[in-house]
């Protein structure tokens, strides 16, 4: 940075900060003059990533399923057998626990929550008939999870995330003493946005903890369960643990191929206990006659088996790794040791999370946007969009090209530093 020492900027004198602010402002104005238009607001795959999967478009070898059904016609509420087998083998979930849905696991999550609101579960009072319903929200987390709760009037309780998952001491204390707490959102592997992988201990505690509510449910959104980039992490088996603990009905497990094949044209699933599955199918059978079996069949024909999915994911990792490298190397180069930011180094998934100097996330995002780079809104990773420390920002590196991403990250780091220096001067 023009010869000015950047280490420990937080300890600079007022005079040093003013000099640095002047230099950063000049860098920032130079970026603005480039009239950039770059979008890093959501975890969308780039065209080059989608091209890796183009073969699925021509993969339908036949429209007859292995048990002789014509997939062009009505029927099969819970998914064709070969799709269940594919995901059973891939995720180590017994076939009888699986229901295959349409393209969106988010759709399945919303429907599941609405069913609980309208009908309750396992003979318990429908949630909509209760005076208050609360949900635990590990944060930073997935904004669309929080939007579902907000849409349905469910009160959200922020749970801090640690390096191995949610703060379990807090979770255990809350659920043991408050029957109005009905569930928890979990993205257990390469969490959105921090890339946290739940430890075996955290999974076990979630499975076995005592809850005041008999109908407490874990919404286990394993969206990135096969999205390995830097090696491979594995989760403890949540179904095995809940069953051993006598809590077989506790988990709703969600997964989709939206970021494996094509968003909007993938295949999703919900898995749960056989008792829960029967309950879901009862209401689902009124809602639909069945989802897109041709797409299920096409997906199976393309991958062939679970190993086919794993091979495919290695190809996607080769596509994504250079982009994650750009993000992490740029953060290391520009922000390491400045005291103005900390960030995660995920081993997989779709995002990198950064915490700016306190009170600077909104300004950082606004500065980037004014210079032509759209980021996920500051605060979006918290319930009600309220980041009490105004620090967390989600970086979504997948959509831009590598060249665009490098430019965006260079600008972003300037914005982080400029917002941080502005805040330090404000506090002097």
C-alpha positions in Angstrom: 0.0 0.0 0.0 2.2 2.8 -1.3 4.9 2.2 1.3 2.7 2.8 4.3 3.0 0.0 6.9 -0.4 -1.7 7.2 0.2 -4.0 10.1 -1.9 -3.3 13.2 -3.7 -0.3 11.7 -5.9 -0.4 14.7 -2.9 1.0 16.7 -2.1 3.9 14.3 -2.0 7.4 15.5 -4.5 9.9 14.3 -1.9 11.4 11.9 -1.1 7.9 10.5 -4.8 7.2 10.0 -5.4 10.4 8.1 -2.4 9.7 5.8 -3.7 6.1 5.2 -7.3 7.4 4.7 -6.0 9.7 1.9 -4.2 6.9 0.2 -7.1 4.5 0.4 -9.5 7.1 -0.8 -7.4 7.6 -3.9 -7.3 3.9 -4.5 -11.1 3.7 -4.1 -11.8 6.6 -6.5 -9.6 4.8 -9.1 -11.8 1.8 -8.8 -15.0 3.9 -9.1 -13.6 5.4 -12.3 -13.5 1.9 -13.9 -17.4 1.8 -13.9 -17.4 -1.8 -12.7 -20.6 -3.9 -12.8 -19.9 -7.1 -10.8 -22.4 -9.3 -8.9 -21.3 -11.3 -5.8 -24.6 -11.0 -4.0 -25.7 -14.7 -4.1 -24.2 -18.1 -4.4 -25.0 -18.6 -8.1 -22.9 -20.9 -10.2 -21.0 -19.4 -13.2 -21.8 -20.4 -16.7 -18.5 -22.3 -16.9 -19.6 -24.3 -13.8 -23.0 -25.1 -15.3 -21.2 -26.2 -18.5 -19.6 -29.0 -16.5 -23.0 -30.6 -16.2 -24.4 -30.0 -19.7 -24.4 -33.8 -20.3 -27.4 -34.1 -18.0 -29.5 -32.5 -20.7 -29.1 -35.5 -23.0 -28.9 -38.2 -20.3 -32.4 -39.5 -20.4 -31.9 -43.0 -21.9 -35.5 -44.1 -21.4 -38.7 -42.8 -19.8 -39.5 -46.2 -18.2 -38.3 -46.6 -14.6 -36.6 -49.8 -13.3 -40.0 -51.1 -12.0 -41.7 -50.5 -15.3 -43.5 -47.2 -14.7 -43.9 -44.7 -17.5 -42.2 -41.6 -16.0 -44.1 -39.3 -18.4 -47.4 -40.1 -16.6 -49.0 -39.4 -13.2 -48.1 -41.2 -10.1 -45.3 -42.0 -7.6 -45.8 -39.4 -4.9 -42.5 -39.9 -3.0 -40.1 -40.4 -5.9 -38.9 -43.2 -8.2 -37.0 -46.1 -6.6 -33.7 -45.5 -8.5 -33.6 -41.8 -7.3 -34.1 -42.9 -3.7 -31.3 -45.5 -4.1 -28.9 -42.9 -5.6 -29.4 -40.5 -2.7 -29.5 -43.3 -0.1 -26.1 -44.6 -1.2 -24.7 -41.1 -1.5 -25.9 -39.8 1.9 -26.1 -43.1 3.8 -29.8 -42.7 4.5 -32.1 -45.7 4.3 -34.4 -45.5 1.3 -37.5 -45.8 3.4 -36.7 -42.5 5.1 -36.5 -40.6 1.8 -39.1 -38.6 -0.1 -37.9 -37.1 -3.4 -39.2 -33.6 -4.2 -39.0 -31.1 -7.0 -36.0 -28.9 -7.8 -35.9 -27.0 -4.5 -35.0 -28.1 -1.0 -36.0 -24.6 0.2 -39.5 -25.4 -1.1 -39.5 -28.6 1.0 -38.3 -26.7 4.1 -41.1 -24.1 3.7 -43.7 -26.8 3.2 -42.5 -28.7 6.2 -42.7 -25.6 8.4 -46.2 -24.8 7.1 -47.4 -28.3 7.8 -46.2 -28.0 11.4 -48.0 -24.7 11.7 -51.2 -26.1 10.3 -51.3 -29.7 11.4 -48.7 -30.1 14.1 -46.8 -33.4 14.2 -47.2 -36.8 16.0 -50.4 -35.6 17.7 -49.0 -32.4 19.1 -50.8 -29.1 18.9 -50.4 -27.3 15.6 -47.9 -24.5 16.0 -50.2 -21.9 14.7 -52.6 -22.5 17.6 -49.8 -21.8 20.2 -49.4 -18.3 21.7 -45.8 -18.2 20.6 -43.4 -20.3 18.6 -39.6 -19.8 18.7 -36.8 -21.2 16.6 -33.1 -21.3 17.2 -31.0 -19.7 14.5 -27.2 -20.3 14.5 -25.7 -17.1 13.2 -24.2 -16.0 10.9 -26.5 -18.2 8.9 -28.6 -18.7 5.8 -30.9 -15.7 5.2 -33.6 -17.7 3.5 -34.0 -19.9 6.6 -34.6 -16.8 8.6 -37.0 -15.5 6.0 -39.2 -18.6 6.4 -39.5 -18.0 10.1 -40.2 -14.3 9.6 -42.8 -15.0 6.9 -44.7 -17.4 9.3 -44.4 -15.2 12.4 -42.0 -17.5 14.2 -39.8 -15.8 16.7 -36.1 -16.2 16.1 -33.4 -16.6 18.7 -29.8 -15.9 17.6 -27.3 -18.6 18.6 -23.6 -17.7 18.2 -21.6 -20.0 15.9 -18.4 -21.5 17.2 -15.6 -23.2 15.2 -17.3 -26.6 15.5 -21.0 -25.6 15.3 -23.6 -23.7 17.3 -23.0 -22.8 20.9 -24.3 -26.0 22.4 -24.3 -24.9 26.0 -26.7 -22.1 25.1 -28.8 -24.4 22.9 -29.1 -27.1 25.5 -30.0 -24.6 28.2 -32.7 -22.9 26.1 -34.4 -26.0 24.7 -34.5 -27.7 28.1 -36.4 -24.8 29.7 -38.7 -23.4 27.1 -41.4 -25.5 25.5 -42.1 -22.8 23.0 -38.8 -23.4 21.3 -39.8 -25.8 18.6 -36.7 -26.2 16.5 -33.3 -25.2 15.2 -31.9 -24.5 11.7 -28.7 -26.4 10.9 -26.4 -26.3 7.9 -24.0 -28.9 9.4 -21.3 -29.2 6.7 -19.5 -26.1 5.2 -22.2 -23.9 6.7 -23.5 -20.9 4.9 -21.7 -18.5 5.2 -18.7 -19.4 7.4 -18.0 -23.0 6.2 -18.2 -24.4 9.7 -18.3 -28.2 9.9 -20.3 -29.6 12.9 -18.1 -31.7 15.1 -19.1 -35.2 16.2 -19.7 -33.9 19.7 -22.1 -31.1 18.5 -24.1 -33.6 16.3 -24.3 -36.0 19.2 -25.5 -33.3 21.6 -28.1 -32.1 19.2 -29.4 -35.6 18.8 -29.5 -36.5 22.5 -30.3 -33.2 24.3 -33.4 -32.9 26.5 -36.0 -30.6 25.1 -39.0 -29.2 26.9 -41.0 -29.5 23.6 -42.0 -33.0 22.6 -42.2 -31.8 19.0 -38.8 -30.1 18.9 -37.4 -30.5 15.4 -34.0 -30.1 13.8 -34.1 -28.8 10.3 -30.9 -30.4 9.0 -30.2 -28.6 5.7 -27.2 -30.5 4.4 -27.0 -28.3 1.3 -23.2 -28.7 0.9 -22.9 -32.3 2.1 -20.8 -33.3 -1.0 -19.3 -29.9 -1.9 -15.7 -30.6 -0.9 -12.9 -28.3 -2.2 -9.9 -28.6 0.1 -10.1 -32.3 1.2 -13.2 -34.0 2.6 -14.9 -33.6 5.9 -17.6 -36.1 7.2 -20.5 -35.7 9.5 -21.6 -37.9 12.3 -24.8 -39.8 11.4 -27.6 -37.7 12.9 -30.2 -40.4 12.2 -28.3 -43.1 14.0 -27.7 -40.9 17.0 -31.3 -39.7 17.3 -32.6 -43.2 17.0 -30.2 -44.5 19.7 -31.3 -41.7 22.0 -35.0 -42.4 21.5 -35.5 -39.2 19.4 -36.1 -40.8 16.0 -38.7 -38.1 15.0 -36.4 -35.2 15.8 -34.8 -34.7 12.4 -35.9 -33.4 9.0 -33.0 -33.8 6.7 -32.9 -31.7 3.4 -30.6 -32.0 0.4 -30.7 -31.1 -3.3 -28.7 -31.2 -6.5 -29.4 -27.5 -7.2 -25.7 -26.6 -7.0 -24.6 -30.1 -8.3 -26.5 -30.0 -11.6 -28.6 -26.9 -12.4 -30.4 -24.5 -10.0 -34.1 -24.6 -10.9 -33.7 -28.0 -12.6 -32.2 -30.2 -9.8 -33.7 -32.8 -7.6 -34.4 -32.3 -3.9 -35.2 -34.6 -1.0 -36.5 -34.6 2.6 -35.6 -37.5 4.8 -37.0 -38.3 8.3 -38.2 -41.2 10.5 -40.6 -43.6 8.9 -43.4 -42.2 11.1 -42.6 -38.6 10.0 -42.4 -39.7 6.4 -45.9 -41.3 6.6 -47.2 -38.0 8.1 -45.6 -35.9 5.4 -47.0 -38.1 2.6 -50.5 -37.9 4.0 -50.6 -34.1 3.5 -48.3 -34.1 0.5 -50.7 -36.4 -1.3 -53.3 -33.7 -1.2 -50.9 -31.1 -2.4 -49.5 -32.9 -5.4 -49.8 -36.2 -7.4 -46.0 -36.3 -7.7 -42.9 -34.3 -8.7 -41.0 -34.4 -12.0 -40.1 -38.1 -12.5 -38.5 -37.4 -15.9 -36.0 -35.1 -14.2 -35.4 -37.7 -11.4 -34.8 -40.3 -14.1 -32.5 -38.1 -16.1 -30.5 -37.3 -13.0 -30.1 -41.0 -12.2 -29.1 -41.8 -15.8 -26.5 -39.0 -15.8 -24.8 -40.0 -12.5 -25.5 -43.7 -12.7 -24.6 -44.2 -9.0 -23.3 -42.4 -5.9 -19.7 -42.8 -7.1 -20.8 -40.9 -10.3 -21.9 -38.0 -8.1 -18.6 -38.0 -6.3 -16.6 -38.0 -9.5 -18.7 -35.1 -10.7 -18.2 -33.1 -7.5 -14.4 -33.4 -8.0 -14.8 -31.7 -11.4 -16.8 -29.0 -9.7 -14.2 -28.6 -7.1 -11.6 -28.1 -9.8 -13.8 -25.3 -11.1 -14.4 -23.7 -7.7 -11.0 -24.1 -6.1 -9.2 -21.3 -8.1 -11.9 -18.9 -7.1 -11.7 -19.7 -3.4 -7.9 -19.4 -3.8 -8.4 -15.9 -5.1 -10.6 -14.9 -2.2 -8.4 -16.3 0.5 -5.1 -15.3 -0.9 -6.3 -11.7 -1.5 -7.7 -11.5 2.1 -4.4 -12.8 3.4 -2.3 -10.4 1.3 -4.4 -7.3 1.9 -5.9 -7.7 5.4 -3.7 -10.1 7.4 -2.4 -8.4 10.5 -4.2 -5.2 10.0 -6.6 -5.7 12.9 -9.4 -4.6 10.6 -10.9 -8.0 9.7 -11.0 -11.7 10.4 -12.3 -14.4 8.0 -13.0 -18.1 7.7 -11.0 -20.5 5.6 -13.6 -23.1 4.6 -12.7 -26.5 3.3 -15.8 -26.6 1.0 -19.2 -25.2 0.4 -20.0 -22.0 -1.4 -19.0 -19.1 0.7 -16.4 -17.3 2.7 -17.4 -15.2 5.7 -15.5 -12.1 6.8 -15.9 -10.0 10.0 -14.9 -6.4 9.5 -13.8 -4.0 12.3 -16.9 -3.5 14.5 -19.5 -1.2 13.0 -18.0 -1.3 9.5 -19.9 -4.0 7.6 -22.7 -1.8 6.2 -20.3 0.9 5.2 -18.0 -1.7 3.5 -20.9 -3.1 1.5 -22.1 0.4 0.6 -18.7 1.5 -0.6 -18.3 -1.7 -2.7 -21.7 -1.1 -4.3 -21.0 2.5 -5.1 -17.9 1.3 -6.9 -19.8 -1.3 -8.9 -19.5 -4.5 -6.9 -22.8 -5.8 -5.4 -22.3 -8.0 -2.2 -24.8 -9.8 0.0 -26.4 -7.1 2.2 -24.7 -6.5 5.6 -26.8 -8.1 8.3 -28.4 -10.6 6.0 -26.7 -13.5 7.8 -28.6 -12.7 11.0 -32.3 -13.0 12.1 -34.2 -9.9 11.2 -31.1 -8.7 9.4 -29.8 -7.4 12.7 -26.0 -7.9 13.1 -25.6 -6.2 16.5 -21.9 -5.7 15.9 -22.3 -4.7 12.2 -19.4 -6.9 11.2 -20.3 -9.9 9.2 -20.2 -10.0 5.4 -20.8 -13.1 3.1 -18.5 -13.4 0.1 -20.0 -15.4 -2.7 -17.1 -16.2 -5.1 -18.8 -18.6 -7.6 -20.5 -16.3 -10.1 -17.9 -13.9 -11.4 -15.1 -15.1 -13.7 -11.7 -15.5 -12.1 -10.6 -12.2 -13.6 -13.7 -10.4 -12.4 -13.4 -11.9 -8.9 -9.8 -10.7 -8.5 -10.9 -7.2 -9.3 -13.8 -7.4 -7.0 -11.7 -8.8 -4.1 -9.1 -6.1 -4.6 -11.8 -3.4 -4.4 -13.5 -5.2 -1.5 -10.3 -5.1 0.5 -9.8 -1.4 -0.1 -13.4 -0.9 1.1 -12.8 -3.0 4.2 -9.7 -0.9 5.0 -11.3 2.5 4.2 -14.4 1.7 6.3 -12.2 0.6 9.1 -9.9 3.6 9.0 -13.0 5.9 8.9 -14.4 4.2 12.0 -11.0 4.5 13.8 -10.8 8.2 13.0 -14.4 8.7 14.1 -13.5 7.1 17.5 -10.3 9.2 18.0 
